[in-house]
């Protein structure tokens, strides 16, 4: 991270929410995993954070306890991602990505699904919409990491006036048609709609892919996010998995824990269409060059779920892949960091 003020601001924000007990626990777990002494790992985590802006979860996720300093510097960490956001993304346009209602209004032609605002319709209109859909995804307009997202079925609603008030009280005022995913995704994780994460950088007419990953959910629900037990696998430029899957809970998945589907053998369908869609949508909001797009591949083609103005980091995990370097040198070929 080359901008000192950005790095200092990022560290101050990290310090503000720091739970030192949690950091110590992470250091102990990491030390045990990599056969190291936990006080040494803890000190290394603190130094890495203070000097390079590496957050503690990045340290754990990307196996920094096993990496040499030269190898660590090849990683696009969350701190570096935050710097790219501050350097290139125009805050005046953040609302179109932060607010899911605003996003749907601006990018409606790319959604390919119906959506419904509870606050703008009566209970009877709500009944008609949900009955027609049979099941819907309900979303809080401003949220992240899958929080505030639930799945509701028409058959479970007894009183529509009460249900409408229930949704408003929970701020789940955005309802969306449930997406039917491609069989290739359902074969791996059928209980959740599984999204493809394409982080892109679009500037001066050029579209580049920063990271390309497939997320998989575990169980049944409305989210494939890691905070709900999900995991991801990086994809190559042809959409093929490059390794087993992994996530922030430190499990490595050679197979999906429920279906047994092989993760390293996964091939994303419609790869060219997925990337073309992300490029087309990116061109609609050039004021925010650096965006993480969530896409679902359906039998009829890919659809946009949402765009994230804070893309975070989807990086290589050495203990899962056997590769000991990250993506930053490649990304620096098209982003001045």
C-alpha positions as CSV (number, residue, x, y, z in Angstrom):
1,X,0.0,0.0,0.0
2,X,1.8,3.1,-1.2
3,X,-0.5,5.8,0.2
4,X,0.5,6.5,3.9
5,X,-2.8,8.3,4.8
6,X,-4.9,5.5,3.4
7,X,-2.8,2.9,5.4
8,X,-3.0,4.9,8.6
9,X,-6.8,5.3,8.2
10,X,-7.2,1.6,7.5
11,X,-5.1,0.8,10.6
12,X,-7.1,3.2,12.8
13,X,-10.3,1.6,11.7
14,X,-9.0,-1.9,12.4
15,X,-7.8,-0.8,15.8
16,X,-11.2,0.7,16.6
17,X,-12.9,-2.6,16.2
18,X,-10.0,-4.7,17.6
19,X,-10.9,-7.5,20.0
20,X,-7.4,-8.4,21.3
21,X,-8.7,-11.6,22.9
22,X,-9.9,-12.8,19.5
23,X,-6.6,-12.0,18.0
24,X,-4.8,-14.0,20.6
25,X,-7.1,-16.9,20.0
26,X,-6.4,-16.7,16.2
27,X,-2.7,-16.7,16.9
28,X,-3.0,-19.8,19.0
29,X,-5.1,-21.6,16.4
30,X,-2.7,-20.6,13.6
31,X,0.4,-21.6,15.6
32,X,-1.1,-25.0,16.2
33,X,-2.0,-25.5,12.6
34,X,1.5,-24.6,11.4
35,X,3.5,-26.1,14.3
36,X,4.8,-22.8,15.7
37,X,4.8,-21.0,19.0
38,X,1.8,-18.8,19.5
39,X,3.6,-15.8,21.1
40,X,5.8,-15.6,18.0
41,X,2.9,-15.9,15.7
42,X,1.0,-13.2,17.6
43,X,4.0,-10.8,17.4
44,X,4.3,-11.5,13.7
45,X,0.6,-10.8,13.2
46,X,0.9,-7.5,15.0
47,X,4.0,-6.4,13.1
48,X,2.5,-7.5,9.7
49,X,-0.6,-5.4,10.5
50,X,1.3,-2.3,11.7
51,X,3.9,-2.2,8.9
52,X,2.0,-3.6,5.9
53,X,-1.7,-3.1,6.8
54,X,-2.4,-6.8,6.7
55,X,-5.5,-7.6,8.7
56,X,-5.5,-10.6,11.0
57,X,-7.9,-12.7,9.1
58,X,-5.8,-12.3,5.9
59,X,-2.8,-13.5,7.9
60,X,-4.7,-16.6,8.9
61,X,-6.5,-17.2,5.6
62,X,-3.5,-16.9,3.4
63,X,-1.1,-18.9,5.6
64,X,1.2,-16.0,6.3
65,X,2.7,-17.9,9.2
66,X,4.3,-20.2,6.6
67,X,5.3,-17.5,4.1
68,X,8.5,-15.6,3.7
69,X,8.3,-11.8,3.6
70,X,8.9,-11.8,-0.1
71,X,6.1,-14.2,-0.7
72,X,3.7,-12.2,1.5
73,X,4.3,-9.1,-0.5
74,X,2.7,-10.8,-3.5
75,X,-0.7,-10.9,-1.9
76,X,-3.6,-8.5,-2.6
77,X,-4.8,-8.2,1.0
78,X,-7.9,-6.5,2.3
79,X,-5.7,-3.5,3.2
80,X,-4.5,-3.1,-0.4
81,X,-8.0,-3.7,-1.7
82,X,-9.2,-0.8,0.6
83,X,-6.4,1.4,-0.9
84,X,-7.6,0.7,-4.4
85,X,-11.1,1.6,-3.5
86,X,-10.0,4.9,-2.0
87,X,-7.7,5.8,-4.9
88,X,-10.1,5.0,-7.8
89,X,-13.7,4.7,-6.7
90,X,-15.9,7.9,-6.6
91,X,-17.8,8.0,-3.3
92,X,-20.6,9.9,-4.9
93,X,-21.7,6.7,-6.7
94,X,-21.3,4.3,-3.8
95,X,-25.1,4.4,-3.2
96,X,-25.7,2.5,-6.4
97,X,-23.8,-0.5,-5.0
98,X,-24.4,-0.1,-1.2
99,X,-28.2,0.1,-1.5
100,X,-29.7,-2.9,-3.1
101,X,-32.8,-1.0,-4.1
102,X,-30.8,1.6,-5.8
103,X,-28.7,-1.1,-7.5
104,X,-31.9,-2.8,-8.8
105,X,-33.2,0.4,-10.2
106,X,-29.9,1.3,-12.0
107,X,-29.0,-2.2,-13.2
108,X,-32.5,-3.6,-13.7
109,X,-32.0,-4.9,-17.2
110,X,-29.3,-7.2,-16.1
111,X,-31.2,-8.8,-13.2
112,X,-33.5,-11.0,-15.3
113,X,-35.9,-11.5,-12.3
114,X,-38.8,-9.7,-10.7
115,X,-38.4,-7.7,-7.6
116,X,-40.9,-6.0,-5.2
117,X,-40.7,-3.2,-2.6
118,X,-42.8,-4.1,0.4
119,X,-43.2,-0.4,1.5
120,X,-44.7,0.6,-1.8
121,X,-47.4,-2.1,-2.0
122,X,-50.3,-3.3,0.0
123,X,-50.6,-6.6,1.8
124,X,-52.8,-7.9,-0.9
125,X,-50.3,-7.0,-3.6
126,X,-47.6,-8.7,-1.4
127,X,-49.8,-11.8,-1.3
128,X,-50.2,-11.8,-5.1
129,X,-46.5,-11.4,-5.7
130,X,-45.3,-14.1,-3.3
131,X,-48.1,-16.5,-4.3
132,X,-47.1,-16.2,-7.9
133,X,-43.4,-16.7,-7.0
134,X,-44.0,-19.4,-4.4
135,X,-40.7,-18.4,-2.7
136,X,-38.7,-15.2,-2.6
137,X,-35.4,-13.9,-1.3
138,X,-36.0,-11.0,1.2
139,X,-33.2,-8.5,1.6
140,X,-32.3,-5.6,3.9
141,X,-31.4,-2.8,1.4
142,X,-28.0,-2.0,3.1
143,X,-26.1,-5.0,4.4
144,X,-23.2,-7.2,3.5
145,X,-21.7,-10.7,4.0
146,X,-25.2,-12.2,3.5
147,X,-26.7,-10.7,6.7
148,X,-30.3,-9.6,6.5
149,X,-31.1,-12.0,3.7
150,X,-33.7,-14.7,4.2
151,X,-35.8,-17.1,2.1
152,X,-39.6,-17.1,2.5
153,X,-42.3,-19.4,1.2
154,X,-45.9,-18.3,0.4
155,X,-47.2,-21.5,1.9
156,X,-45.9,-20.5,5.3
157,X,-47.7,-17.2,5.5
158,X,-51.1,-17.2,7.3
159,X,-51.8,-13.5,7.8
160,X,-50.5,-11.2,5.0
161,X,-51.0,-8.0,6.9
162,X,-48.9,-9.3,9.8
163,X,-46.3,-10.7,7.4
164,X,-46.0,-7.3,5.7
165,X,-45.4,-5.6,9.0
166,X,-43.0,-8.3,10.0
167,X,-40.9,-7.6,6.9
168,X,-40.9,-3.9,7.4
169,X,-39.9,-4.2,11.1
170,X,-37.0,-6.3,10.0
171,X,-36.2,-3.8,7.2
172,X,-36.4,-6.7,4.7
173,X,-38.3,-4.5,2.3
174,X,-36.8,-5.8,-0.9
175,X,-38.2,-9.1,-2.2
176,X,-36.7,-10.8,-5.3
177,X,-37.7,-13.7,-7.4
178,X,-35.8,-16.8,-6.4
179,X,-33.0,-17.6,-9.0
180,X,-32.9,-21.1,-10.5
181,X,-29.3,-21.9,-10.9
182,X,-27.6,-24.1,-13.5
183,X,-27.5,-27.8,-13.0
184,X,-23.6,-27.7,-12.8
185,X,-23.9,-25.5,-9.6
186,X,-26.9,-27.4,-8.2
187,X,-24.9,-30.7,-8.5
188,X,-22.4,-29.3,-6.1
189,X,-24.5,-27.4,-3.6
190,X,-28.3,-27.7,-4.3
191,X,-29.5,-26.1,-1.0
192,X,-28.3,-22.6,-1.8
193,X,-28.0,-20.4,-4.9
194,X,-24.3,-20.4,-5.5
195,X,-22.7,-17.2,-6.8
196,X,-19.7,-16.6,-9.0
197,X,-17.5,-13.7,-7.7
198,X,-15.8,-11.6,-10.5
199,X,-13.8,-8.7,-9.2
200,X,-13.0,-6.4,-12.0
201,X,-11.1,-3.2,-12.7
202,X,-12.5,-1.1,-15.6
203,X,-10.6,2.1,-16.5
204,X,-9.8,4.0,-19.7
205,X,-12.0,1.6,-21.7
206,X,-10.1,-1.6,-20.5
207,X,-11.8,-4.3,-18.5
208,X,-9.5,-6.6,-16.4
209,X,-10.3,-9.4,-14.0
210,X,-8.7,-9.0,-10.6
211,X,-10.0,-12.3,-9.2
212,X,-12.4,-15.0,-10.4
213,X,-13.9,-17.3,-7.8
214,X,-16.9,-19.7,-7.3
215,X,-18.7,-19.6,-4.0
216,X,-20.5,-22.7,-2.6
217,X,-23.0,-22.8,0.2
218,X,-23.5,-25.4,2.8
219,X,-26.9,-26.5,4.0
220,X,-30.2,-24.9,3.0
221,X,-30.8,-21.1,3.1
222,X,-30.4,-17.8,1.4
223,X,-26.7,-17.2,1.4
224,X,-23.5,-18.9,0.2
225,X,-21.3,-16.5,2.2
226,X,-18.5,-17.8,4.4
227,X,-20.2,-16.2,7.5
228,X,-23.0,-18.9,6.9
229,X,-20.6,-21.8,6.5
230,X,-19.9,-21.4,2.8
231,X,-16.5,-21.5,1.0
232,X,-15.0,-20.7,-2.3
233,X,-12.5,-21.9,-4.9
234,X,-10.5,-19.8,-7.3
235,X,-11.1,-20.3,-11.0
236,X,-8.7,-20.0,-13.9
237,X,-9.4,-17.9,-17.0
238,X,-11.5,-20.8,-18.5
239,X,-13.6,-21.1,-15.3
240,X,-12.0,-24.3,-14.0
241,X,-11.3,-24.8,-10.3
242,X,-7.5,-24.5,-9.6
243,X,-7.6,-26.3,-6.2
244,X,-9.8,-27.6,-3.4
245,X,-12.1,-25.1,-1.8
246,X,-11.4,-23.1,1.3
247,X,-12.7,-20.2,3.5
248,X,-12.3,-18.2,6.6
249,X,-13.1,-21.1,8.9
250,X,-9.8,-22.9,7.8
251,X,-11.4,-26.0,6.4
252,X,-10.1,-27.3,3.0
253,X,-12.7,-28.9,0.8
254,X,-11.6,-31.5,-1.7
255,X,-15.3,-32.4,-1.9
256,X,-18.5,-30.6,-0.9
257,X,-19.3,-31.8,2.6
258,X,-22.9,-32.7,1.7
259,X,-23.0,-33.9,-1.9
260,X,-19.4,-35.2,-2.1
261,X,-19.0,-33.3,-5.4
262,X,-15.3,-32.8,-6.3
263,X,-14.3,-29.2,-6.0
264,X,-11.0,-29.4,-7.9
265,X,-12.9,-30.9,-10.9
266,X,-15.6,-28.1,-10.9
267,X,-16.0,-26.4,-14.3
268,X,-18.1,-23.2,-14.4
269,X,-20.5,-23.2,-17.4
270,X,-21.0,-20.2,-19.7
271,X,-17.7,-18.6,-18.7
272,X,-17.4,-16.2,-21.6
273,X,-21.0,-15.0,-21.0
274,X,-20.3,-14.4,-17.3
275,X,-17.2,-12.3,-18.1
276,X,-19.0,-10.5,-20.9
277,X,-21.9,-9.6,-18.6
278,X,-19.6,-8.2,-15.9
279,X,-17.8,-6.1,-18.5
280,X,-21.1,-4.8,-19.9
281,X,-22.3,-3.9,-16.4
282,X,-19.0,-2.4,-15.4
283,X,-19.2,0.0,-18.4
284,X,-22.5,1.4,-16.9
285,X,-20.7,2.8,-13.9
286,X,-17.2,3.9,-14.9
287,X,-17.1,6.2,-11.8
288,X,-16.4,3.0,-9.8
289,X,-13.7,1.1,-11.6
290,X,-13.0,-1.5,-8.9
291,X,-16.1,-3.6,-8.2
292,X,-16.8,-7.2,-7.1
293,X,-19.7,-8.6,-9.0
294,X,-21.8,-11.5,-7.8
295,X,-23.3,-13.5,-10.7
296,X,-25.4,-16.6,-10.9
297,X,-25.3,-18.9,-13.9
298,X,-28.8,-20.1,-14.8
299,X,-30.0,-22.4,-17.6
300,X,-30.9,-19.3,-19.6
301,X,-27.6,-17.5,-19.0
302,X,-25.8,-15.5,-16.3
303,X,-27.6,-12.9,-14.2
304,X,-26.3,-10.2,-11.9
305,X,-27.1,-10.5,-8.2
306,X,-25.3,-7.4,-6.9
307,X,-22.1,-5.3,-7.1
308,X,-19.8,-4.7,-4.2
309,X,-18.0,-1.4,-3.9
310,X,-15.6,-3.0,-1.3
311,X,-14.4,-6.1,-3.1
312,X,-12.2,-7.4,-0.3
313,X,-9.7,-10.2,-1.2
314,X,-10.1,-13.5,-2.9
315,X,-6.6,-15.0,-2.8
316,X,-4.5,-18.1,-3.0
317,X,-4.2,-20.3,0.1
318,X,-0.9,-22.1,-0.1
319,X,-1.8,-25.1,2.1
320,X,-4.7,-25.8,-0.3
321,X,-3.0,-25.2,-3.6
322,X,0.7,-25.8,-3.1
323,X,1.4,-22.4,-4.6
324,X,3.2,-19.9,-2.3
325,X,2.6,-16.6,-4.0
326,X,-0.5,-14.4,-4.6
327,X,-2.0,-12.3,-7.4
328,X,-0.6,-8.9,-6.7
329,X,2.2,-8.9,-9.3
330,X,-0.4,-9.8,-12.0
331,X,-2.9,-7.2,-10.8
332,X,-0.2,-4.5,-10.8
333,X,0.1,-4.9,-14.6
334,X,-3.2,-3.0,-14.9
335,X,-3.7,-1.2,-11.6
336,X,-1.3,1.4,-10.4
337,X,-1.0,0.4,-6.7
